[in-house]
């Protein structure tokens, strides 16, 4: 049965809305708010969505659940004055230089100030200047523009389950910072950029590479080619007035060629290539019953998450490079000859919906002789900025054709950009390979939808194939826990770190109001339907690439160019640390039995715990209070990774820990562990 409330004199029905704010939206009134996002918990910090509730006074609409019979006013003089004062105080307290800010025009603070009719600031501006953080390869953090809305904190915690950002201090000194006031590159950030996506100001932004790309285009000695990711084509039009989700690849090609790019290719080509390698890798594992479930490796934020937070699951990751990196690897190998250019003069640029792709391109394993396979990565936002900078009237452009051979794609490659797309593309390949028959209907609709988690079962010649599709790293974390505990069993797991997949990447245009991810997803499936070929195995140019250059699928040359390896990246002192495949957390056990206690073990235990905390070692060291080590006359007794230390002192144990970090004790003697280990030891 419907309930109703009176909003500004109109009766509005409601059902399961979480709060008054969501009910008010039904009246086509959009109350201003910084801290409210439908996918995040209710926070109620900004106090902009205040309303007058009869009998209750002024309250935040986002934090009050709707009740039958409520009488609400949203636009009184008092409310307008309160909102304007709140925004004026924000504008006076932080550095907001709109004309030079990367967020200009797309800034929510700027938009709300304009909507509220703020033409002057009545309060004295702050002169504080805090250092900016440029350490990340993907993101820039400017604390001077932070308005303490907490959106980034909740996104990192609630969507990704990582929590590298949080509030510190109180009052005028309150701030949002990474752990221990470190730079982003020194904490366990996976560079997904979801903090930047929800940030209403320019406090966290994708790192710009536009100036460098312009320089390369202007260098007559360089040949600059560019690849366009699937999700870009259904999002960039929003910046220029197109309908959300409208695929406009042809106009993107025209704009890029006008700007001076020599060749324009499609990442969907290498997505098709990925399916050849990844599907065959799955079939090989499935047949042998080894390293299942296989987990997709297309999303660099997810890969880094596994390396940092779930190294015990690394052997489940597909060894395939992402489509971006496959393209770069192939392009640097075959285009110098095709385009008659020296390898060192070929520049490969990617246009991606993702910030983590910037960091991925800089991974050392994706370079040869210190020359990266992908030289620069631009986000969709950066491409839009370049189009504007070039003075191109994007909406008036006539579509142009993408270049061959690395521009030909099937619909399977295009749907990579939405959650479930990779799984559907794999199934289109695997079904025909296993069943030995042509797949007439290529739609596996069970994989579709933007739910955080989907589970699918498919029968193939008497074999049951179980798939899990998740988006958002917190969802992935929960799934991995279920697998470890034996509560969940899958053969294929697709993970995308961003909500909805690449369509919701942090490099995509961020609408000031609403959410365009559903429209973008539908746009990719529409683009699939408009193509003549829908299965990766039908791509003639990919098949020709194997015939002329790569050889056998998964063969020696294909594996060298298209596959990679992973390593444990648990954080220590702001740097990466590599442990052996069998190495778990270093266990430090301090005996607190009576005799050891009398010899100072309690004080030693406390100092060692402080040492671990101060040096950010909690992810790699476990400190334990232990009992009798049967060396009562020689206490305090301490064990470090199983090695016993008697008459232990603080300095002695710290030295032992440092030695173990440098030369970890291997506990995994399995053949598979040794095969992936690069260390020289007796076992080898």
ZIKANOR-V857242 format. One record per backbone hydrogen bond with DSSP energy under -0.5 kcal/mol. CO is the residue of the C=O (numbers start at 1). NH is the residue of the N-H. Records with the same first field share a line. If there is no record, write none. Layout:
BEGIN
CO->NH + NH
END
This chain:
BEGIN
3->14
4->69
5->7 + 12
6->8 + 72
7->10
10->7 + 12
12->5
14->3
19->23
20->24
21->25
23->26
24->27 + 29
25->28
28->30
29->31
35->37
37->40
49->61
51->53 + 59
52->54 + 73
53->56 + 57
57->53
59->51
60->63
61->20 + 21 + 64
63->65
64->20
67->70
70->6
71->54
72->8
73->52
76->80
77->81
78->82
79->83
80->84
81->85
82->86
83->87
84->88
85->89
86->90
87->91
88->92
89->93
90->94
92->126
94->96
96->98
97->100 + 101
98->101
101->104
103->106 + 107
104->106
107->111
108->112
109->113
110->114
111->115
112->116
113->118
114->117
117->119
120->122
132->134
133->141
138->207
140->142 + 205
141->133 + 143
142->145
143->146
144->95
150->154
151->155
152->156
153->157
154->158 + 159
155->159 + 160
156->162 + 163
159->474 + 475
164->179
166->177
168->175
170->173
171->174
175->168 + 177
177->166
178->181
179->182
183->186
184->187 + 189
187->189
192->355 + 506
193->197
194->198
195->199
200->108 + 109
203->142
205->140
209->213
210->214
211->215
212->216
213->217
214->218
216->219
218->220
219->222
222->224
223->225 + 347
224->262 + 263
225->349
226->265
227->229 + 351
228->267 + 268
229->232 + 233
230->233
231->234
232->235 + 236
233->248
234->245
235->238
236->239 + 240
237->240 + 242
238->241
243->246
245->247
248->252
249->253
250->254 + 400
251->255
252->256
253->257
254->258
255->259
256->260 + 261
257->260
263->226
264->403
265->228
266->269 + 270
267->271
268->272
269->273
270->274
271->275
272->276
273->277
274->278
275->279
276->280
277->281
278->282
279->283
280->284
281->285
282->286
283->287
284->288
285->289 + 290
294->493
295->318
298->300
299->303
300->304
301->305
302->306
303->307
304->308
305->309 + 310
306->310
307->569
310->313
311->314
313->316 + 317
314->317
316->295
319->564
322->326
323->327
324->328
325->329
326->330
327->331
328->332
329->333
330->333 + 334
331->335
334->338
335->339
336->341
342->345
343->346
345->223 + 347
346->348
347->225 + 349
348->375 + 376
349->227
350->352 + 378
351->229
352->380
353->507 + 508
355->358 + 359
356->360
357->361
359->362
360->363
363->366
364->367
366->373
368->371
370->372
371->368
373->375
376->350
378->352
379->383
380->384
381->385
382->386
383->387
384->388
385->389
386->390
387->392
388->391
392->394
393->396
394->397
405->408
406->266
410->413 + 414
411->415
413->416
414->417
415->418
417->503
418->421
420->424
421->425
422->426
423->427
424->428
425->429
426->430
427->431
428->432
429->433
430->434
431->435
432->436
438->440
440->442
442->444
443->445
444->447
445->448
452->471
454->469
456->467
458->460 + 465
460->463
463->460 + 465
464->466
465->458
466->491 + 492
467->456
468->494
469->454
470->496
472->476
473->477
474->478
475->479
476->480
477->481
478->482
479->483
480->484
481->485
482->487 + 488
483->486
491->294
492->468
493->296 + 495
494->470
496->472
497->473
498->501
500->419
501->504
502->505
505->508
507->381
509->511
516->520
517->521
518->522
519->523
520->524
521->525
522->526
523->527
524->528
525->529
526->530
527->531
528->531
533->411
535->538
536->539
538->540
539->543
540->544
541->545
542->546
543->547
544->548
545->549 + 550
546->551
550->558
552->555
555->559
556->560
557->561
558->562
559->563
562->321
570->577
572->575
575->572
577->570 + 579
580->583
586->588 + 622
587->589 + 641
588->590 + 624
589->591 + 639
590->626
593->597
594->598
595->599
596->599 + 601
597->600
600->604
601->605
602->606
603->607
604->608
605->609
606->610
607->611
608->612
609->613
610->614
611->615
612->617
613->616
615->573
617->620 + 621
620->586
621->623
622->588 + 624
624->590 + 626
626->592
631->634
632->635
634->647
636->648
637->591
638->645
639->589 + 641
640->643
643->640
645->638
649->653
650->654
651->655
652->656
653->657
654->658
655->659
656->660
657->661
658->662
659->663
667->669
670->674
671->675
672->676
674->677
679->681
END
